[in-house]
């Protein structure tokens, strides 16, 4: 082989090898492909939000845990590394890329949706009001004027409570006497039970199972507060995470279509709820 021709062949071989390498790199360049390649996904959860997720005998269980297991059947060779963190650290940690996705009950609102990517909804997150069973003075949202009401720091339920306070004041009332914030809802429930709170703002999906678990302690105000809202799971809002969000949303859609979601709702909530199956409704708060 003469030298110029040999040089041309080697140059072409090198170029082809580079293209193949670049193609392989591009294929592995998004988060889902890296997860499949590494055979591990890191998922963050707040396991203090029964019946969505809580710890039982050292294991995270609940509605979200079962639904997540169903969704992840589409990548069976991938191991799940699940972190149990305070709710207030979930979205900042996701932003800082400490984990791949948040699988816990996160209410979709305008502020979060502007910054993060949400999956299809997994449950109804409309805010209800929890009361003690012997409460006779609170029957409507207007009766919360002058009352001490608690909720979780950073939650959409707290946001609904703040909005209610403004609405009550705009209507000429005194508004809420105090809004108390808690790291976890369990602490708010405890304060309500002993009379340190008059009410707790929490999603209606959580309230039925709570009253069943603690019969005779609590009741729910007939009216909800705030607009219709939904729980969903959360990922980063970028091209890198797009395929992962689609994988989770596709799995949620299958669970909704084949009846798995309704079965899991009956199992964990004792009732079913209608959840949009084809798209996440735009948040109104």
C-alpha positions as CSV (number, residue, x, y, z in Angstrom):
1,X,0.0,0.0,0.0
2,X,1.5,3.4,-1.0
3,X,2.0,5.9,1.8
4,X,-0.6,8.5,0.8
5,X,-3.3,5.9,0.4
6,X,-2.4,4.2,3.7
7,X,-2.5,7.6,5.4
8,X,-6.0,8.2,4.0
9,X,-7.2,4.8,5.2
10,X,-5.9,5.4,8.7
11,X,-7.5,8.9,8.8
12,X,-10.8,7.5,7.7
13,X,-10.6,4.7,10.3
14,X,-9.8,7.2,13.0
15,X,-12.8,9.4,12.0
16,X,-15.1,6.4,12.0
17,X,-13.9,5.3,15.4
18,X,-14.4,8.8,16.8
19,X,-18.0,9.0,15.3
20,X,-18.8,5.6,16.9
21,X,-17.4,6.8,20.2
22,X,-19.3,10.1,20.0
23,X,-22.5,8.2,19.1
24,X,-22.1,5.9,22.1
25,X,-21.4,8.9,24.3
26,X,-24.6,10.7,23.0
27,X,-26.6,7.6,23.7
28,X,-25.5,7.6,27.3
29,X,-25.7,11.3,27.7
30,X,-29.2,11.5,29.3
31,X,-30.1,10.6,32.8
32,X,-32.3,7.6,32.0
33,X,-29.5,6.0,29.8
34,X,-27.0,6.6,32.6
35,X,-29.3,5.0,35.1
36,X,-29.7,1.9,32.8
37,X,-25.9,1.8,32.3
38,X,-25.1,2.1,36.0
39,X,-28.1,-0.2,36.9
40,X,-29.0,2.0,39.8
41,X,-31.5,4.9,40.3
42,X,-31.5,7.2,43.3
43,X,-34.9,8.2,44.5
44,X,-35.8,10.6,47.3
45,X,-38.8,10.2,49.6
46,X,-40.3,11.7,52.7
47,X,-41.4,8.5,54.5
48,X,-43.5,10.3,57.2
49,X,-46.6,10.9,55.1
50,X,-48.9,7.9,55.6
51,X,-50.5,6.3,53.7
52,X,-48.5,7.6,50.7
53,X,-45.2,6.6,52.3
54,X,-44.0,5.6,55.8
55,X,-41.6,3.2,57.5
56,X,-42.8,-0.2,58.7
57,X,-40.3,-2.6,60.1
58,X,-37.5,-0.7,58.6
59,X,-39.0,-0.7,55.1
60,X,-40.6,2.2,53.2
61,X,-44.1,1.2,52.4
62,X,-47.3,2.9,51.2
63,X,-49.3,3.9,48.1
64,X,-46.4,5.6,46.4
65,X,-44.0,2.7,47.2
66,X,-46.4,0.2,45.5
67,X,-47.1,2.4,42.5
68,X,-43.3,3.1,42.1
69,X,-42.6,-0.7,42.1
70,X,-45.2,-1.1,39.3
71,X,-43.7,1.7,37.3
72,X,-40.1,0.4,37.7
73,X,-41.0,-3.0,36.2
74,X,-40.1,-1.4,32.9
75,X,-36.5,-1.3,34.0
76,X,-36.2,-4.5,35.9
77,X,-32.4,-4.7,36.0
78,X,-32.1,-1.3,37.8
79,X,-31.5,-1.3,41.5
80,X,-33.4,1.3,43.6
81,X,-31.4,3.4,46.1
82,X,-34.1,5.2,48.1
83,X,-33.3,8.0,50.5
84,X,-35.7,9.0,53.3
85,X,-35.4,12.8,53.8
86,X,-37.4,15.7,55.4
87,X,-39.9,17.1,52.9
88,X,-38.2,20.6,53.1
89,X,-35.0,19.1,51.7
90,X,-36.5,17.2,48.7
91,X,-36.8,19.9,46.0
92,X,-33.5,21.7,46.9
93,X,-31.7,18.3,46.9
94,X,-33.2,17.5,43.5
95,X,-32.1,20.9,42.2
96,X,-28.6,20.1,43.5
97,X,-28.6,16.8,41.7
98,X,-28.2,14.7,44.9
99,X,-30.7,12.2,43.5
100,X,-32.5,11.4,40.2
101,X,-36.2,11.9,41.0
102,X,-38.5,12.6,44.0
103,X,-41.1,9.9,44.5
104,X,-43.3,11.2,47.3
105,X,-46.6,13.0,47.4
106,X,-45.7,16.5,46.1
107,X,-48.6,18.9,45.4
108,X,-48.4,20.5,42.0
109,X,-48.5,24.3,42.2
110,X,-47.5,27.2,39.9
111,X,-44.3,28.0,41.6
112,X,-43.0,24.4,41.6
113,X,-44.2,23.7,38.0
114,X,-42.3,26.7,36.8
115,X,-39.1,25.2,38.0
116,X,-39.5,21.4,38.1
117,X,-40.9,18.7,35.8
118,X,-43.9,16.8,37.2
119,X,-45.1,13.3,36.2
120,X,-48.7,12.6,35.5
121,X,-50.8,12.9,38.8
122,X,-50.9,10.0,41.2
123,X,-53.6,11.3,43.6
124,X,-56.0,14.1,44.6
125,X,-54.2,16.7,46.7
126,X,-57.1,19.1,47.4
127,X,-56.7,20.7,50.9
128,X,-59.1,19.7,53.7
129,X,-59.3,20.8,57.3
130,X,-58.9,18.3,60.2
131,X,-60.7,19.0,63.5
132,X,-61.1,17.3,66.8
133,X,-64.2,15.2,67.1
134,X,-65.6,17.3,69.9
135,X,-65.3,20.5,67.9
136,X,-68.6,22.3,67.5
137,X,-67.6,25.9,66.6
138,X,-65.9,25.1,63.3
139,X,-68.2,24.1,60.5
140,X,-67.1,26.3,57.5
141,X,-63.8,28.0,56.4
142,X,-65.2,31.3,57.8
143,X,-65.4,29.7,61.2
144,X,-61.5,29.6,61.2
145,X,-61.4,33.3,61.8
146,X,-59.5,33.8,65.1
147,X,-58.3,30.2,65.2
148,X,-54.9,28.6,65.4
149,X,-54.3,26.3,62.4
150,X,-51.2,24.2,61.6
151,X,-49.7,22.6,58.5
152,X,-46.3,21.4,57.2
153,X,-43.5,23.9,56.4
154,X,-43.1,24.2,52.6
155,X,-46.3,22.3,51.8
156,X,-49.0,23.3,49.3
157,X,-51.4,22.8,52.2
158,X,-49.6,25.6,54.1
159,X,-49.9,27.7,50.9
160,X,-53.7,27.1,50.8
161,X,-53.8,28.1,54.5
162,X,-52.0,31.4,53.8
163,X,-54.4,32.1,50.9
164,X,-57.4,31.4,53.2
165,X,-56.1,33.8,55.8
166,X,-55.9,36.5,53.2
167,X,-59.4,35.7,51.9
168,X,-60.8,35.9,55.4
169,X,-59.2,39.2,56.0
170,X,-60.3,40.6,52.6
171,X,-63.9,39.7,53.6
172,X,-63.6,41.8,56.7
173,X,-62.8,39.1,59.3
174,X,-59.8,39.0,61.6
175,X,-58.2,36.1,59.7
176,X,-56.4,33.3,61.4
177,X,-55.1,34.0,64.8
178,X,-51.9,32.0,64.0
179,X,-50.5,29.7,61.4
180,X,-48.2,27.2,63.0
181,X,-45.7,25.4,60.8
182,X,-44.4,21.9,61.5
183,X,-41.5,19.8,60.1
184,X,-43.9,16.8,59.7
185,X,-47.7,16.5,59.9
186,X,-47.6,13.9,62.7
187,X,-46.4,16.7,65.0
188,X,-49.4,18.9,63.9
189,X,-51.8,16.0,64.5
190,X,-50.4,15.6,68.1
191,X,-50.9,19.2,68.9
192,X,-54.4,19.2,67.5
193,X,-55.3,16.1,69.6
194,X,-54.3,17.8,72.8
195,X,-55.8,21.2,72.0
196,X,-52.7,23.3,71.1
197,X,-54.2,23.7,67.6
198,X,-57.8,24.3,66.5
199,X,-57.3,22.7,63.1
200,X,-54.8,21.2,60.6
201,X,-54.7,21.9,56.9
202,X,-53.9,18.6,55.1
203,X,-54.9,16.9,51.8
204,X,-58.2,15.2,51.8
205,X,-56.5,12.0,50.6
206,X,-54.6,11.7,53.8
207,X,-57.5,12.5,56.2
208,X,-59.7,9.4,55.7
209,X,-56.9,6.9,56.5
210,X,-55.8,9.0,59.5
211,X,-59.3,9.0,61.0
212,X,-59.5,5.3,60.5
213,X,-56.2,4.8,62.2
214,X,-57.2,7.0,65.1
215,X,-61.0,6.4,65.5
216,X,-62.9,8.9,67.7
217,X,-60.0,11.5,67.8
218,X,-60.5,13.5,64.6
219,X,-63.2,14.6,62.1
220,X,-63.0,16.5,58.8
221,X,-64.7,19.8,58.1
222,X,-67.2,19.3,55.2
223,X,-65.8,22.0,53.0
224,X,-62.3,22.0,51.5
225,X,-60.1,25.0,51.2
226,X,-58.3,26.1,48.1
227,X,-58.7,24.9,44.5
228,X,-58.7,21.3,43.1
229,X,-55.1,20.1,43.0
230,X,-53.1,16.9,42.5
231,X,-50.1,15.0,43.8
232,X,-47.4,14.0,41.4
233,X,-43.7,13.0,41.4
234,X,-40.9,15.4,40.6
235,X,-37.8,15.6,38.4
236,X,-35.5,18.3,37.1
237,X,-36.9,20.3,34.3
238,X,-34.2,19.8,31.7
239,X,-33.5,17.8,28.6
240,X,-31.3,15.4,30.7
241,X,-34.3,14.3,32.7
242,X,-37.0,14.3,30.0
243,X,-36.8,10.6,29.1
244,X,-36.9,9.6,32.8
245,X,-40.0,11.8,33.4
246,X,-41.6,10.1,30.4
247,X,-40.8,6.6,31.7
248,X,-42.5,7.4,35.0
249,X,-45.5,9.1,33.4
250,X,-46.0,6.3,31.0
251,X,-46.0,3.8,33.9
252,X,-48.5,5.9,35.9
253,X,-50.7,6.1,32.8
254,X,-50.6,2.3,32.5
255,X,-51.5,1.9,36.1
256,X,-54.4,4.3,35.7
257,X,-55.6,2.5,32.5
258,X,-55.4,-1.1,33.7
259,X,-57.0,-0.6,37.1
260,X,-53.8,-0.9,39.2
261,X,-54.0,2.6,40.5
262,X,-57.6,2.1,41.7
263,X,-56.6,-1.1,43.4
264,X,-53.7,0.6,45.2
265,X,-56.0,3.5,46.3
266,X,-58.5,1.1,47.7
267,X,-55.7,-0.7,49.5
268,X,-54.1,2.3,51.1
269,X,-56.9,4.9,51.3
270,X,-60.0,2.7,51.7
271,X,-61.5,4.6,48.7
272,X,-60.7,5.5,45.1
273,X,-60.3,8.9,43.6
274,X,-60.5,10.2,40.0
275,X,-57.0,11.2,38.7
276,X,-56.5,12.6,35.2
277,X,-54.9,9.8,33.0
278,X,-53.7,11.7,30.0
279,X,-52.3,15.0,31.2
280,X,-51.4,17.0,34.3
281,X,-54.0,19.8,34.6
282,X,-52.3,23.3,34.9
283,X,-52.1,24.3,38.6
284,X,-54.5,27.1,39.7
285,X,-52.6,28.1,42.8
